[in-house]
Amino acid sequence: MNPRALTPVLRVVNHCLHLLVAGLLALAAARAVHGGGPDAPRAVLAALAAGAVYAAGPLTPAVGRRRAATVLWLAALGAAWLALLAVSRDGVWLAFPLYFVQLHLLPRRAGLAVVLATALAAAGGFALHQGTLEAAVFIGPVLGAAVATATVLGYQALYRESEQRRRLIDELRATRADLAAADHAAGVLAERERLAREIHDTLAQGLSSIQLLLRAAERALPGDPTAAERHVRVAREAAQDNLAEARRFVRELAPPLLDGLPLAGALERLCATSADRYGLPVHFTLSGSPTPLPGPYEPALVRVAQSALANAAQHAGARQVEVTLSYMGAEVALDVVDDGSGFEPAAVAGGSGGNGGAGSGGFGLAAMRHRVRALGGSLTVESAPGQGTAVAAQLPLPAPAGHHGVSGAAEPAVFVVSAEPADLGAPAAREVQEERV
């Protein structure tokens, strides 16, 4: 009788049981009124009393949860039913739904005993109204009790089997999740070990060699300048080899869109693939003259564009998106503007989630901001509900070789201080700039 403990199928059966009880009580009262007789008023009152007692069960939260309240309600319902059976033989039909109620609310042994007692009481009451005691009088109540018992016990067996199967499925899902997590962790550890071995066998060994060569050159000075020059030359060659290895690592970890393409070409391809994938127009615009960017810049800008395009298509419901890459001398900027549903940036920053360009829960926005800030740049988000979203990422560009700016952080002179500026021509300056990148 506890609605929260019922499955959808059992809830439907429960409603049908309520309708059956109400119909049988109405039938008993109607037949008593139609037949007349001195017991007609008492039969109607008994039917109303039995209906009121029965209705009190589903409305009482303790019934079905606490044994004392359940037993007390069943006892009151049984007493009301016996009172109806005493004044009307039509009360015998109410025994059939009572079987289901008793078997559902009571433990198995107690339920079977109460059902048997109810069947005997129904047969006895019907025999008193008939004025005769025959075997046929017991067939109906006992057969109804057998059918109800078989139905309830069969459903309980199926329910237990279904619950056991559900638990097995839950355990299987949990095991699969654990295996997937373990495989992921093993993959991460294996990749870390691979990178550690690669770095140890290439970069670490090369840096150790450079350190030893520079120490040897330091010891050779000033007594043997020729040997010191030879050590420095070998160290420089080792540094060039290490720089090539480092760039190889960057290429392996960079987004696949950058393979063999400049940043503008990678973004143009990203816009084309996003338009095909999400089915909305994505326009790309290049502003300014492209200049070489530091190694981490291009992967970061591609990732920001990917995240902003995905959020515009998946969360904002945008109809079109504009992507602009701008080279502005001192900085490079990436702007992604959509005409989607927009959101409240303050709400996303507060962790309340959102839609639009920020993505679900604001995680995409936080990831973009962290990626840009890690490179010394800034990320600006302008949006409002119903007014679209604009995401702008700005990254500072390093000053050209030989430029003496006011800010010491932007001067490349720190990379050429150990060389002789008079001997550096344009090719050498470009080589220094490449090594700086």
C-alpha positions as CSV (number, residue, x, y, z in Angstrom):
1,M,0.0,0.0,0.0
2,N,3.1,2.3,0.2
3,P,3.1,4.2,-3.1
4,R,6.8,4.9,-3.0
5,A,7.7,1.2,-2.8
6,L,5.6,0.2,-5.8
7,T,6.9,-0.4,-9.3
8,P,5.0,1.1,-12.2
9,V,3.3,-2.2,-13.0
10,L,2.4,-2.8,-9.4
11,R,1.1,0.8,-9.1
12,V,-1.4,0.1,-11.9
13,V,-2.4,-3.2,-10.2
14,N,-2.9,-1.2,-7.0
15,H,-5.2,1.3,-8.7
16,C,-7.2,-1.6,-10.3
17,L,-7.5,-3.2,-6.8
18,H,-8.9,0.1,-5.4
19,L,-11.5,0.2,-8.2
20,L,-12.4,-3.4,-7.7
21,V,-13.0,-2.9,-3.9
22,A,-15.1,0.3,-4.6
23,G,-17.1,-1.5,-7.3
24,L,-17.9,-4.5,-5.1
25,L,-18.9,-2.3,-2.2
26,A,-21.2,-0.3,-4.5
27,L,-22.6,-3.5,-5.9
28,A,-23.4,-4.8,-2.4
29,A,-25.1,-1.6,-1.3
30,A,-27.0,-1.3,-4.6
31,R,-28.3,-4.9,-4.4
32,A,-29.3,-4.4,-0.8
33,V,-31.3,-1.3,-1.7
34,H,-32.9,-2.9,-4.7
35,G,-33.8,-6.1,-2.8
36,G,-35.3,-4.2,0.1
37,G,-35.7,-6.0,3.4
38,P,-35.0,-5.1,6.9
39,D,-31.2,-5.5,6.5
40,A,-30.9,-3.1,3.6
41,P,-30.0,0.0,5.7
42,R,-27.5,-1.9,7.7
43,A,-26.0,-3.3,4.6
44,V,-25.6,0.2,3.1
45,L,-24.0,1.4,6.4
46,A,-21.7,-1.6,6.6
47,A,-20.6,-1.0,2.9
48,L,-19.9,2.6,3.6
49,A,-18.0,1.8,6.8
50,A,-15.9,-0.8,5.0
51,G,-15.2,1.7,2.2
52,A,-14.1,4.3,4.7
53,V,-11.8,1.9,6.5
54,Y,-10.3,0.7,3.2
55,A,-9.7,4.3,2.0
56,A,-7.9,5.1,5.3
57,G,-5.2,2.6,4.5
58,P,-3.6,4.3,1.4
59,L,-4.0,7.7,3.0
60,T,-2.1,6.6,6.2
61,P,1.7,6.7,5.6
62,A,2.4,4.2,8.5
63,V,0.4,1.5,6.8
64,G,2.8,-0.6,4.8
65,R,5.8,0.7,6.6
66,R,5.2,-0.1,10.3
67,R,3.9,-3.6,11.2
68,A,1.8,-2.4,14.1
69,A,-0.1,0.1,12.0
70,T,-0.5,-2.4,9.1
71,V,-1.9,-5.1,11.4
72,L,-4.3,-2.7,13.1
73,W,-5.6,-1.5,9.7
74,L,-6.0,-5.0,8.4
75,A,-7.9,-6.0,11.6
76,A,-10.2,-3.0,11.2
77,L,-10.8,-3.8,7.6
78,G,-11.5,-7.4,8.4
79,A,-14.0,-6.4,11.1
80,A,-15.8,-4.0,8.7
81,W,-15.9,-6.8,6.0
82,L,-17.3,-9.3,8.5
83,A,-20.0,-6.8,9.5
84,L,-21.0,-6.4,5.8
85,L,-20.9,-10.2,5.3
86,A,-23.2,-10.6,8.3
87,V,-25.9,-8.5,6.8
88,S,-25.4,-9.2,3.1
89,R,-24.3,-12.3,1.2
90,D,-22.8,-10.1,-1.5
91,G,-20.0,-9.2,0.9
92,V,-18.5,-12.6,0.1
93,W,-17.1,-11.1,-3.2
94,L,-15.0,-8.7,-1.3
95,A,-12.9,-11.5,0.0
96,F,-11.1,-11.8,-3.3
97,P,-9.4,-8.3,-3.3
98,L,-8.8,-8.8,0.5
99,Y,-6.6,-11.8,-0.4
100,F,-4.2,-9.6,-2.5
101,V,-4.1,-6.9,0.2
102,Q,-3.3,-9.4,3.0
103,L,-0.6,-11.2,0.9
104,H,1.0,-7.9,-0.1
105,L,1.2,-6.4,3.4
106,L,1.9,-9.4,5.6
107,P,4.9,-11.8,5.7
108,R,4.5,-15.0,3.7
109,R,3.5,-17.3,6.5
110,A,1.2,-14.8,8.3
111,G,-0.3,-13.8,5.0
112,L,-1.1,-17.4,4.0
113,A,-2.7,-18.0,7.4
114,V,-4.9,-14.8,7.2
115,V,-5.9,-15.6,3.7
116,L,-7.0,-19.1,4.7
117,A,-9.0,-17.6,7.6
118,T,-10.6,-15.1,5.3
119,A,-11.6,-17.9,2.9
120,L,-13.2,-19.9,5.6
121,A,-15.0,-16.9,7.0
122,A,-16.3,-16.1,3.5
123,A,-17.5,-19.6,3.0
124,G,-19.1,-19.7,6.4
125,G,-20.9,-16.4,5.9
126,F,-22.2,-17.4,2.5
127,A,-23.4,-20.7,3.9
128,L,-25.3,-18.9,6.7
129,H,-27.1,-16.7,4.1
130,Q,-27.8,-19.8,2.0
131,G,-29.1,-21.8,4.9
132,T,-27.2,-24.9,3.9
133,L,-23.6,-26.1,4.2
134,E,-22.4,-27.8,1.0
135,A,-19.0,-28.4,-0.6
136,A,-19.9,-26.0,-3.4
137,V,-20.0,-23.2,-0.9
138,F,-16.3,-23.6,-0.2
139,I,-15.2,-23.9,-3.8
140,G,-15.5,-20.2,-4.7
141,P,-13.7,-18.7,-1.7
142,V,-11.0,-21.4,-1.6
143,L,-10.4,-21.3,-5.4
144,G,-10.2,-17.4,-5.2
145,A,-7.7,-17.7,-2.4
146,A,-5.6,-20.2,-4.4
147,V,-5.6,-17.9,-7.5
148,A,-4.7,-14.9,-5.5
149,T,-1.9,-16.7,-3.6
150,A,-0.4,-18.1,-6.8
151,T,-0.6,-14.7,-8.5
152,V,1.1,-12.8,-5.6
153,L,3.8,-15.5,-5.0
154,G,4.5,-15.7,-8.7
155,Y,4.9,-11.9,-9.0
156,Q,7.1,-11.8,-5.9
157,A,9.4,-14.5,-7.4
158,L,9.6,-12.6,-10.7
159,Y,10.3,-9.4,-8.8
160,R,13.1,-11.0,-6.8
161,E,14.6,-12.4,-10.0
162,S,14.3,-9.0,-11.7
163,E,16.0,-7.3,-8.7
164,Q,18.8,-9.9,-8.8
165,R,19.3,-9.3,-12.5
166,R,19.3,-5.5,-12.0
167,R,21.9,-5.9,-9.3
168,L,24.0,-8.0,-11.5
169,I,23.7,-5.4,-14.3
170,D,24.7,-2.6,-11.9
171,E,27.7,-4.6,-10.8
172,L,28.6,-5.3,-14.4
173,R,28.4,-1.6,-15.2
174,A,30.4,-0.7,-12.2
175,T,33.0,-3.3,-13.2
176,R,33.2,-2.0,-16.7
177,A,33.6,1.5,-15.4
178,D,36.4,0.4,-13.1
179,L,38.1,-1.4,-15.9
180,A,37.8,1.6,-18.2
181,A,39.2,3.8,-15.4
182,A,42.0,1.3,-14.9
183,D,42.8,1.1,-18.6
184,H,42.8,4.9,-18.8
185,A,45.1,5.2,-15.8
186,A,47.4,2.5,-17.3
187,G,47.4,4.3,-20.6
188,V,48.3,7.6,-18.9
189,L,51.1,5.9,-16.9
190,A,52.4,4.1,-20.0
191,E,52.4,7.4,-21.9
192,R,54.2,9.2,-19.1
193,E,56.8,6.4,-18.9
194,R,57.3,6.7,-22.7
195,L,57.7,10.4,-22.5
196,A,60.0,10.0,-19.5
197,R,62.2,7.6,-21.4
198,E,62.2,9.8,-24.5
199,I,63.2,12.9,-22.5
200,H,65.8,11.0,-20.5
201,D,67.4,9.4,-23.6
202,T,67.3,12.7,-25.7
203,L,66.8,16.0,-23.9
204,A,68.3,15.0,-20.5
205,Q,71.3,13.4,-22.0
206,G,71.9,16.3,-24.4
207,L,71.6,18.9,-21.6
208,S,74.0,16.9,-19.5
209,S,76.5,16.8,-22.4
210,I,76.0,20.6,-22.9
211,Q,76.7,21.2,-19.2
212,L,79.9,19.1,-19.3
213,L,81.1,20.8,-22.5
214,L,80.6,24.2,-21.0
215,R,82.4,23.3,-17.8
216,A,85.3,22.0,-20.0
217,A,85.3,25.2,-21.9
218,E,85.3,27.2,-18.6
219,R,88.3,25.2,-17.3
220,A,90.1,25.7,-20.6
221,L,89.8,29.5,-20.4
222,P,91.9,31.6,-20.5
223,G,94.9,29.2,-21.0
224,D,93.6,27.3,-24.1
225,P,91.2,29.4,-26.1
226,T,91.2,26.9,-29.0
227,A,90.0,24.0,-26.8
228,A,87.4,26.3,-25.2
229,E,86.1,27.3,-28.6
230,R,85.9,23.7,-29.7
231,H,83.9,22.8,-26.6
232,V,81.5,25.7,-27.1
233,R,81.0,24.7,-30.8
234,V,80.2,21.1,-29.8
235,A,77.9,22.3,-27.1
236,R,76.1,24.6,-29.6
237,E,75.6,21.6,-31.9
238,A,74.2,19.6,-29.0
239,A,71.8,22.4,-28.2
240,Q,70.6,22.5,-31.8
241,D,69.9,18.7,-31.6
242,N,68.0,19.1,-28.4
243,L,66.0,22.0,-29.8
244,A,65.0,19.7,-32.7
245,E,64.0,17.0,-30.3
246,A,61.9,19.5,-28.2
247,R,60.1,20.6,-31.4
248,R,59.4,17.0,-32.3
249,F,57.7,16.5,-28.9
250,V,55.7,19.7,-29.5
251,R,54.6,18.4,-32.9
252,E,53.5,15.1,-31.4
253,L,51.4,16.8,-28.7
254,A,50.0,19.5,-30.9
255,P,46.4,19.2,-32.4
256,P,46.3,17.2,-35.6
257,L,44.9,20.2,-37.5
258,L,48.3,21.8,-37.3
259,D,50.1,19.0,-39.1
260,G,51.7,20.7,-42.1
261,L,49.5,23.8,-41.9
262,P,50.0,27.4,-40.6
263,L,47.7,28.6,-37.9
264,A,45.4,30.4,-40.4
265,G,45.1,27.3,-42.5
266,A,44.4,25.1,-39.5
267,L,41.6,27.5,-38.3
268,E,40.1,27.6,-41.8
269,R,40.0,23.8,-41.9
270,L,38.5,23.7,-38.4
271,C,35.7,26.1,-39.6
272,A,35.0,23.9,-42.6
273,T,34.9,20.7,-40.6
274,S,32.8,22.3,-37.9
275,A,30.3,23.6,-40.5
276,D,30.0,20.0,-41.9
277,R,29.8,18.5,-38.4
278,Y,27.3,20.8,-36.9
279,G,25.4,22.0,-40.0
280,L,25.7,25.7,-39.5
281,P,27.6,28.4,-41.4
282,V,31.1,29.1,-40.0
283,H,33.0,32.0,-41.6
284,F,36.7,32.5,-41.1
285,T,38.5,35.9,-41.6
286,L,42.2,36.6,-41.4
287,S,43.3,40.1,-40.5
288,G,46.8,41.4,-40.6
289,S,50.0,39.8,-41.8
290,P,50.8,36.4,-40.2
291,T,54.0,36.3,-38.2
292,P,55.8,33.4,-36.6
293,L,54.3,32.5,-33.2
294,P,55.9,30.8,-30.2
295,G,55.4,27.1,-30.2
296,P,52.6,26.8,-27.6
297,Y,50.5,29.6,-29.1
298,E,49.1,27.8,-32.2
299,P,47.9,24.7,-30.3
300,A,46.3,26.9,-27.6
301,L,44.4,29.1,-30.2
302,V,43.2,26.0,-32.1
303,R,41.9,24.5,-28.8
304,V,40.1,27.7,-27.9
305,A,38.5,27.9,-31.3
306,Q,37.4,24.2,-31.1
307,S,35.9,24.7,-27.7
308,A,34.1,27.9,-28.6
309,L,32.7,26.4,-31.9
310,A,31.5,23.3,-30.1
311,N,29.8,25.4,-27.4
312,A,28.1,27.6,-30.0
313,A,26.7,24.7,-31.9
314,Q,25.9,22.3,-29.0
315,H,24.8,24.7,-26.2
316,A,23.9,28.0,-27.8
317,G,21.9,26.8,-30.8
318,A,23.7,29.3,-33.0
319,R,22.6,29.9,-36.6
320,Q,26.0,31.2,-37.7
321,V,29.5,31.8,-36.3
322,E,32.2,34.2,-37.2
323,V,35.9,33.3,-36.5
324,T,38.5,36.0,-36.9
325,L,42.3,35.7,-36.5
326,S,44.0,39.1,-36.2
327,Y,47.7,39.8,-36.1
328,M,48.0,43.3,-34.5
329,G,51.8,43.8,-34.1
330,A,52.1,43.5,-30.4
331,E,49.5,40.7,-30.0
332,V,47.6,38.0,-31.9
333,A,43.8,37.8,-31.2
334,L,41.2,35.1,-31.9
335,D,37.6,36.1,-31.9
336,V,34.7,33.7,-32.0
337,V,31.2,35.4,-32.3
338,D,27.9,33.5,-32.5
339,D,24.3,34.6,-32.6
340,G,23.0,31.9,-30.2
341,S,20.9,32.1,-27.1
342,G,23.7,33.7,-25.0
343,F,24.0,33.5,-21.2
344,E,25.0,35.4,-18.1
345,P,28.8,35.4,-17.8
346,A,28.6,36.3,-14.1
347,A,26.4,33.3,-13.4
348,V,28.8,30.9,-15.2
349,A,31.7,32.4,-13.3
350,G,29.8,31.8,-10.1
351,G,29.6,28.1,-10.9
352,S,25.9,28.0,-11.5
353,G,26.2,26.7,-15.0
354,G,24.9,28.1,-18.2
355,N,24.5,27.8,-21.9
356,G,25.6,29.7,-24.8
357,G,29.3,30.1,-25.6
358,A,30.4,29.1,-22.2
359,G,29.2,25.5,-22.3
360,S,27.5,23.4,-19.8
361,G,28.5,24.3,-16.2
362,G,31.1,26.8,-17.4
363,F,33.8,24.2,-17.6
364,G,34.7,25.0,-21.2
365,L,35.0,28.7,-20.5
366,A,37.3,27.9,-17.5
367,A,39.4,25.6,-19.6
368,M,39.8,28.2,-22.3
369,R,40.7,30.9,-19.8
370,H,43.3,28.7,-18.0
371,R,44.9,27.8,-21.4
372,V,45.2,31.4,-22.5
373,R,46.3,32.8,-19.1
374,A,49.0,30.1,-18.9
375,L,50.6,31.8,-22.0
376,G,50.4,35.3,-20.5
377,G,47.3,36.2,-22.5
378,S,43.7,37.2,-21.6
379,L,40.3,35.8,-22.4
380,T,37.2,38.1,-22.7
381,V,33.6,36.8,-22.9
382,E,30.7,39.1,-23.8
383,S,27.3,37.7,-23.7
384,A,23.7,38.2,-22.6
385,P,20.6,36.0,-22.8
386,G,19.2,36.1,-26.3
387,Q,22.1,38.3,-27.7
388,G,24.7,35.7,-28.7
389,T,28.2,35.3,-27.3
390,A,31.6,36.8,-28.2
391,V,34.8,35.0,-27.1
392,A,38.1,36.9,-27.6
393,A,41.5,35.5,-26.8
394,Q,44.6,37.8,-26.9
395,L,48.2,36.5,-26.7
396,P,51.1,38.9,-26.6
397,L,53.7,38.6,-29.4
398,P,57.4,38.6,-28.7
399,A,59.2,41.7,-29.9
400,P,61.2,41.3,-33.1
401,A,64.9,40.6,-32.9
402,G,67.0,43.8,-32.4
403,H,64.0,45.8,-31.2
404,H,64.7,47.6,-27.9
405,G,61.4,48.3,-26.2
406,V,60.7,49.9,-22.9
407,S,59.5,46.7,-21.3
408,G,62.4,44.4,-20.5
409,A,60.1,41.3,-20.5
410,A,59.5,41.7,-24.3
411,E,63.1,42.4,-25.3
412,P,64.8,39.5,-27.2
413,A,68.2,40.9,-26.2
414,V,68.4,38.4,-23.4
415,F,68.8,35.7,-26.0
416,V,71.6,37.4,-27.9
417,V,73.6,38.9,-25.0
418,S,76.3,36.2,-25.2
419,A,76.8,36.8,-29.0
420,E,78.5,39.6,-30.8
421,P,75.8,41.9,-32.3
422,A,78.2,43.3,-34.9
423,D,78.8,39.8,-36.3
424,L,75.0,38.9,-36.5
425,G,73.6,39.4,-39.9
426,A,69.9,39.0,-40.9
427,P,70.1,35.2,-41.4
428,A,71.8,34.8,-38.0
429,A,69.2,37.0,-36.3
430,R,66.5,34.9,-37.8
431,E,68.2,31.8,-36.5
432,V,68.4,33.2,-33.0
433,Q,64.7,34.2,-33.2
434,E,63.8,30.6,-34.3
435,E,65.7,29.2,-31.4
436,R,64.0,31.6,-29.1
437,V,60.6,30.4,-30.4
